[in-house]
């Protein structure tokens, strides 16, 4: 039999569940794209995006996924033959590096593995040894594959301490709206993200935030093309220039509703706190399960775990059987494991639990209970008390 009929739970690390309010805001006819409601709402929408990113600087909007934001960021600040330093803690920094090289930009990479964060001291060493060749440092805040969370504040401080003029460029696709992030205070020059995770909007839009140092680099970047050029998008003379043509009208209406929820109703810092509590519940269950020997979190140190996604390793048992049981028997879809090779999405022994965006206590506790039921049903050894530990983590954090 199956208990999957009813409300399905999408527990993958993006796209995250879209609020009904956001979906209803998108369910409408096409608007006038030259004046009226759509055009009038854009200044406040742009201000709210800056509020989430904690910046007073520019933001360009694109009709693309996160990979499009990668290319947009690269094309606006680099010329062919430039050199960058990539800091990798999983699949996505390496993917950004591959795109960089495809554009004729050379790279060096420091690989920190897939279960621990970037060491700022090694970055300082690399920059101090550089003769001015490195034009930028690229990294990912939360690697969605490994679930490693990097300390961007410490890394920004370390880069600044060297006096090196390399740009600091950060991928926040999986973290914005979920993890504390302070673009201006942490010295980030370029930040990229997408709409489909912490921003709670169906996939289809991405954003590149950029400060004055990056803006100055764009004046001489020969990788710039008409579509990716961020200048008219950030400060358009006419509305259509913001999207290099027709706007993604329905996504904008959905994003407007999502930002109202995030910025004006819950508050960005309150959303960070909510994600921290829900993540602690996931970790409490996962750490208890790990006592059984077959299942363990990919990142051993809680201080280095993402608040948006948790990657788990299952050894000696079929991880796909567990995912299929949860989806077909319990109505919970877990994320597939992702290896370092972009062609490898299964057979890794990994699976992921997304805990980002429009989620609350009952959605997380229900997801964890279904995972534990699947472990029991399939006879996969695991420590007991995972759900009790998760419940206790939430009860203690929230209080009376």
C-alpha positions in Angstrom: 0.0 0.0 0.0 1.0 3.7 -0.2 0.3 6.7 2.0 1.5 9.1 -0.6 -1.9 10.4 -1.7 -2.5 13.9 -0.3 -0.3 16.9 -0.1 3.1 16.1 -1.5 6.2 17.4 0.3 9.1 18.6 -1.9 12.2 18.3 0.3 14.8 18.8 -2.4 17.3 21.7 -2.1 15.6 23.8 -4.8 13.3 24.6 -6.2 11.8 25.0 -2.8 8.0 24.8 -2.1 6.4 28.0 -3.5 3.8 29.6 -1.2 0.2 29.5 -2.4 0.2 33.3 -2.2 3.1 33.5 -4.6 1.4 31.1 -7.0 -1.9 33.0 -6.9 -0.1 36.2 -7.6 1.3 34.7 -10.7 -2.0 33.2 -11.9 -3.2 36.2 -13.9 -3.3 37.6 -17.4 -0.3 39.3 -19.0 0.0 42.9 -18.0 1.0 46.0 -20.0 4.8 45.9 -20.1 5.3 49.6 -20.9 3.6 51.4 -18.0 1.2 50.8 -15.2 1.2 48.3 -12.3 4.2 46.3 -13.4 6.5 49.2 -14.1 5.3 51.1 -11.0 6.1 48.2 -8.6 9.8 47.8 -9.7 11.5 50.4 -7.5 10.2 48.9 -4.3 10.9 45.4 -5.5 14.5 46.4 -6.3 14.9 48.0 -2.8 13.6 44.8 -1.2 16.1 42.7 -3.1 18.8 44.9 -1.8 17.4 44.5 1.7 17.7 40.7 1.5 21.3 41.0 0.2 22.2 43.7 2.7 23.6 46.0 0.2 23.0 49.6 -1.0 24.5 48.9 -4.4 23.3 47.7 -7.7 21.3 44.6 -8.7 20.7 43.3 -12.2 17.8 40.9 -13.0 18.0 38.1 -15.6 15.6 35.6 -17.1 17.7 32.6 -16.3 18.7 30.0 -13.7 21.7 30.3 -11.4 24.1 29.2 -14.2 22.9 32.2 -16.2 23.8 34.4 -13.2 27.3 32.8 -13.1 27.8 33.8 -16.7 26.4 37.3 -16.2 28.8 37.9 -13.3 31.8 36.7 -15.2 31.1 38.5 -18.4 30.7 41.8 -16.8 34.0 42.0 -15.0 36.5 39.9 -17.0 38.4 40.1 -20.2 39.7 37.0 -22.1 43.1 36.0 -20.6 42.3 37.3 -17.1 43.1 34.9 -14.2 41.0 34.0 -11.2 41.3 32.0 -8.0 38.5 29.5 -7.3 37.9 28.2 -3.8 36.0 24.8 -4.0 34.1 23.0 -1.3 32.0 20.8 -3.6 30.5 20.6 -7.0 29.2 24.1 -7.7 32.4 26.1 -7.2 34.0 23.6 -9.6 31.1 24.2 -12.1 31.6 27.9 -11.9 35.2 27.4 -12.6 34.4 25.3 -15.7 32.3 28.1 -17.0 35.0 30.6 -16.3 37.5 28.6 -18.4 35.0 28.2 -21.2 34.9 32.0 -21.5 38.7 32.2 -22.0 39.6 33.1 -18.4 42.3 31.0 -16.8 41.9 29.7 -13.2 43.7 28.3 -10.3 41.7 26.3 -7.8 42.2 25.4 -4.1 40.2 22.4 -3.4 39.2 22.1 0.3 37.3 18.8 -0.2 33.6 18.2 0.3 33.2 18.0 4.0 34.9 21.1 5.4 35.0 24.8 4.6 37.5 27.2 3.0 40.5 27.9 5.2 41.0 31.7 5.0 44.7 31.4 5.9 45.4 29.4 2.7 43.7 32.1 0.7 45.8 34.8 2.3 48.9 32.8 1.5 47.8 32.5 -2.2 47.1 36.2 -2.5 50.3 37.2 -0.8 52.3 35.1 -3.2 50.5 36.5 -6.2 52.1 39.1 -8.4 48.9 40.9 -9.5 47.8 38.2 -11.8 44.7 37.2 -9.9 41.7 39.4 -10.8 39.1 37.8 -8.6 38.4 35.2 -5.9 35.3 33.0 -6.5 33.6 30.8 -4.0 30.2 29.5 -3.0 28.5 30.4 0.3 26.6 27.1 0.6 27.5 24.3 -1.8 24.2 22.6 -2.5 25.8 19.3 -3.3 28.1 18.9 -0.3 26.0 21.1 2.1 29.3 22.8 3.3 28.7 26.4 4.5 31.6 28.8 4.1 32.4 31.6 6.5 32.1 34.5 4.0 32.6 37.2 6.7 36.0 35.7 7.7 37.0 35.1 4.1 36.2 38.7 3.2 38.2 40.0 6.1 41.1 37.8 5.2 41.1 39.0 1.6 41.0 42.6 2.7 43.9 42.0 5.1 46.2 41.2 2.1 45.6 44.5 0.4 45.2 42.6 -2.8 42.8 44.3 -5.3 41.1 41.0 -6.5 37.3 41.2 -6.6 35.5 39.0 -4.1 32.7 37.1 -5.9 30.2 34.8 -4.0 27.5 32.4 -5.2 24.6 32.7 -2.8 22.1 30.7 -4.9 21.3 28.2 -2.1 21.8 30.6 0.8 20.2 34.0 0.2 17.3 34.5 2.5 18.2 31.4 4.5 21.7 32.1 5.9 23.1 35.3 7.4 24.7 37.2 4.6 26.0 40.8 4.6 27.2 41.8 1.2 28.5 45.3 2.0 29.7 44.6 5.5 31.6 41.5 4.4 33.4 43.2 1.5 31.7 41.2 -1.3 32.0 42.8 -4.7 29.7 40.5 -6.7 27.0 38.2 -5.5 24.8 35.9 -7.6 21.6 34.1 -6.6 18.3 32.7 -8.0 14.6 33.1 -7.2 13.8 29.5 -6.6 15.2 28.7 -3.2 15.2 31.2 -0.2 13.3 33.7 -2.3 10.4 31.2 -2.7 9.5 31.9 -6.3 9.2 29.3 -9.1 12.5 28.9 -11.0 13.2 31.2 -13.9 14.9 34.4 -12.6 18.4 35.1 -11.3 20.1 38.2 -9.9 23.6 39.6 -9.8 24.4 42.2 -7.1 27.5 44.3 -7.7 29.4 47.0 -5.9 31.5 49.9 -7.1 34.7 48.0 -7.6 33.0 45.5 -9.8 31.1 48.3 -11.6 34.5 50.0 -12.5 35.9 46.7 -13.8 32.9 46.4 -16.2 34.0 49.5 -18.1 36.9 47.5 -19.6 35.6 43.9 -19.6 35.8 42.5 -23.1 33.7 39.4 -22.2 30.6 41.6 -22.0 27.8 41.0 -24.4 24.5 42.7 -25.1 22.3 40.3 -23.2 24.4 39.9 -20.1 25.4 43.5 -19.8 24.3 44.6 -16.3 24.4 48.4 -16.8 21.1 48.9 -18.5 19.5 46.2 -16.3 20.5 48.0 -13.1 19.7 51.5 -14.2 17.5 51.4 -17.3 16.5 54.5 -19.2 13.3 52.6 -20.3 11.7 49.7 -18.6 12.3 47.1 -21.3 16.1 47.6 -20.9 15.9 46.1 -17.5 15.4 42.7 -19.1 16.9 43.3 -22.6 13.4 42.9 -23.9 10.2 41.5 -22.6 10.1 41.2 -18.8 9.3 37.9 -17.0 6.0 39.4 -16.0 4.5 36.6 -14.0 7.7 35.8 -12.2 7.9 39.5 -11.1 4.4 39.4 -9.7 5.3 36.2 -7.8 8.6 37.6 -6.6 6.8 40.8 -5.4 4.6 38.6 -3.2 7.5 36.5 -1.9 9.5 39.6 -1.0 6.5 41.0 0.9 6.4 37.9 2.9 10.2 37.7 3.5 11.0 41.4 4.0 7.9 43.1 5.3 6.0 40.4 7.2 8.6 37.9 8.6 11.7 40.0 8.3 15.0 38.9 6.9 16.8 38.3 10.2 13.7 36.4 11.6 13.9 34.2 8.5 17.6 33.5 9.2 16.6 32.5 12.8 13.8 30.3 11.5 16.2 28.5 9.2 18.7 28.0 12.0 16.1 26.3 14.2 14.8 24.1 11.5 18.3 23.2 10.4 19.1 22.3 14.0 16.2 19.9 14.0 17.5 18.2 10.9 20.9 17.9 12.4 19.6 16.5 15.7 17.8 13.7 13.8 20.7 13.0 11.5 23.2 12.8 14.3 21.1 10.3 16.1 20.6 8.2 13.0 24.4 8.3 12.5 24.8 6.3 15.7 23.6 3.2 13.8 26.6 3.2 11.6 25.1 3.2 8.0 23.9 6.8 7.7 25.8 10.0 8.6 25.8 13.7 7.7 28.3 14.6 5.0 29.7 17.5 7.1 30.7 16.3 10.5 31.0 19.7 12.2 27.7 21.5 12.8 29.5 24.9 12.6 30.2 24.2 8.9 26.8 22.9 7.9 24.4 24.8 5.7 21.2 26.2 7.2 19.4 25.4 3.9 20.4 21.8 2.9 21.8 18.8 4.6 23.6 16.1 2.6 23.7 12.6 4.1 25.8 9.6 3.2 24.3 6.1 3.2 26.9 3.3 3.2 26.2 -0.3 2.3 22.6 0.2 1.4 20.6 1.4 -1.6 20.1 5.1 -1.2 17.7 5.2 -4.2 15.5 2.6 -2.5 15.2 4.9 0.4 14.4 7.9 -1.8 11.8 5.9 -3.7 10.2 4.6 -0.5 9.8 8.1 0.9 8.4 9.4 -2.4 6.1 6.6 -3.4 5.0 5.4 0.1 5.0 8.6 2.1 4.7 11.5 -0.3 8.1 13.1 0.5 10.6 13.8 -2.3 14.2 13.9 -1.1 17.1 15.4 -3.1 19.3 13.2 -5.2 23.0 13.0 -4.3 25.3 15.0 -6.6 28.9 14.1 -7.2 31.7 16.4 -8.3 31.2 15.4 -11.9 28.2 17.3 -13.4 27.1 14.2 -15.2 26.9 12.2 -12.0 23.5 12.6 -10.2 23.0 9.1 -8.9 25.0 6.2 -7.6 26.9 8.5 -5.2 25.6 7.0 -1.9 24.3 10.5 -1.1 20.9 12.1 -0.6 19.9 15.5 0.5 17.2 17.1 2.6 16.3 20.6 1.6 15.2 22.9 4.4 15.0 26.3 2.7 12.4 28.8 1.9 8.7 28.4 2.8 9.0 25.8 5.5 8.0 25.5 9.1 8.1 23.1 12.1 5.5 20.7 10.9 6.9 20.4 7.4 10.4 19.6 8.7 9.2 17.3 11.4 7.0 15.5 8.9 9.9 15.1 6.5 12.2 13.7 9.1 9.5 11.3 10.4 9.0 9.9 6.9 12.8 9.4 6.4 13.0 7.5 9.7 10.0 5.4 8.7 11.7 4.6 5.4 14.9 3.6 7.3 12.8 1.2 9.5 10.7 -0.2 6.6 13.9 -1.0 4.5 15.8 -2.4 7.4 18.6 0.2 7.2 20.5 0.4 10.5 20.2 3.7 12.3 20.4 5.1 15.7 17.1 5.5 17.6 15.5 8.7 18.9 16.0 10.9 15.8 12.5 12.3 15.8 12.5 12.9 19.5 15.8 14.7 19.2 14.4 16.9 16.4 11.3 17.7 18.4 13.5 18.6 21.4 15.6 20.9 19.3 12.6 22.9 18.2 10.9 22.9 21.6 14.1 24.2 23.3 14.7 26.8 20.6 11.2 28.2 20.5 10.2 27.8 24.2 6.9 28.6 25.7 
